[in-house]
C-alpha cells in the first residue's frame, strides 16, 4: 500500500493497548538527514470548549506504529502519552 503524506491527515490514530483515540494526524516529523518519517503529530484536545486553545500535541514515534490501514493507524504506546509543546508562530 502506498500513501502520500497528505493522505495521512485523514487517518485516525488509535492505541491498541487501551483503545485510546488520539485523533487525526495533523503533521509528520521528518528526519532530514535520513529522509525518513520520524514521528506522527496529532493535535491535543481542546481546553474548556476551545476557548482556552488546545493542550500540547501528541507525538508518536514511527517505530510505535503496529498497523496502518485505509483510514486508521494502530499504535502501541504504553504508559503516559508523550506530548510536545505547540510552538507559537509569529507572522512578522
Number of C-alpha atoms within 10 A of each C-alpha: 5 4 9 7 12 11 12 21 16 15 18 19 25 20 19 17 12 11 12 13 12 20 18 20 22 16 16 20 15 13 11 9 6 8 8 11 15 16 19 22 22 23 20 19 16 13 11 9 9 10 8 9 12 15 16 17 20 22 22 24 18 15 11 15 19 13 11 16 10 12 13 16 19 20 23 18 19 11 8 6 13 12 16 15 11 13 7 6 6 5 4 3
